[in-house]
């Protein structure tokens, strides 16, 4: 049987690709796959870096906002009267006490309204050495008038519970300090004036780089500090604070949770923070953001 010339041409056109062609195609495919993989990995790293930086910036801003608002209200209503500065048990609205000493806090509010120290306190057991502690003292700002007299410092039903002196603003705008039934009324002669209780907030950075706050707690007419202060913001590495006249300066150093793979290891110095009298220095590939603010103190003592 003879095969025509046209049949031979059809057979040549229908035969498969050669081994060399397969290998070339595989190499080209691998090159394309490697390129796409690099693009994908790069995008993943970029996204992780953006999230890391975004959280670092947000942590720093949030920490500054919390502290700025509280510090600016330090000594709120406390300037209306002052104690004699002696821890003698007298019924003074304000007296000087140790920051975390609760032996006399049940009978007095504390002064000054704003203070700072770099030494660890009894209520800041995990304080990070080389960072400042900020103590804010004031009366509560979130108070409303009621239809009945409120009690301060006794066990009466509905009492506010703190044994320390409370403050009440009468219809003439005068701050009155006292304990027991608070009977001052507003201009309508019916609504009792708001009663404000003592507040103490102690801010510090712990050894795990968290901004924490120890809040005074009132229960059954006595004051205490919790065993585990509240964690406000993570990723806060350093804090320094100073008071000059009627203003204050707050400096924070926020840091990312982990190092950045594409960031070179380098040494950086932060003069705003002092550790053992030396400028704070870092040597790693962790991104940091420095925050600083001058704060007006509205209620100076």
C-alpha positions, 0 to 999 in steps of 0.5 A: 500500500502506498502512502501519498505525499499529502499523508506524509505532510499531515503526519509531520504536522501532527507529531508532538514536541521534542524533549528539548522543547519540554525542558525549555518550557519547564525552565521558562515556567520555573523562572516565571514561578520564581518571579511571581513568588518573589513578588508575592513574598515581597507583598507579604513582607510589605504588608506586615511592615505596614501593619507593624509600623501602623500599630507602633504609631497608633500605640504611641498616639493612644498612650499620649492621648490618655496621659495628656488628658489626665495630666492636664486635669491634675489637681482638679478642684483640689486648689480650693483648699490645702492641707497643712502638709503634715500626716497628723491625722487631722481632717485636712482635705489635702495633705502630703503622703507617700505615693503608694502609702495607704496608711492615711489615704483613707482620711485625706486627699493627696497633694501635690496633684502632679508628681514624678519619680524614677524610683520603683514604688510599692504599687509599681512592682514591675517598673522598668528601671530608667523610666519615669513614673507619673502620679496624677491626683485629682477629684473625679470629673464624671459626677452628676447631681441626684435627687437624694443626698449622697454619702461619702466615707460612711457605710450608708446605703448608696454611699460613694464608699471612699473614706477620704474627703470628697468634694461638692460644688455648691450653687455659688461654685464654692468647693466644699470638702467633707465626709458623711452626707453631702447636702449642698444643692444646685440653683434649683434648690432641689437637685443635690450638687454632684459629689466627686471622689478622690482619684489617683492614677500612677502611670509607668512602663513595665519590664515588658514595654507596656504602659500600665496604670495603678488606680486607687480602688475604693471598697467598703470605705477603704482605699487600696491599689490592685495587685495587677495594675491595668495594662493600657498600651503595649509597645511603649519602651521609654517614658520621661516626665518633668514639671516646670511651673504650670506646665509639664513635658511628657516624652514617650518612645514607642516601639514595634513588636518585632524587628524589620527584616529589611531594616539594617541594624544601627545604633540610635541615641535618644537624649530625652531619656536617661538611664543611669545618667547616660542617654538611652541607646538602642542597637537593633533593627526595631522601628521606633517612634519618638513622641513629645508634648508640652502640657498645660496644667489647668489646676496648679496648686 
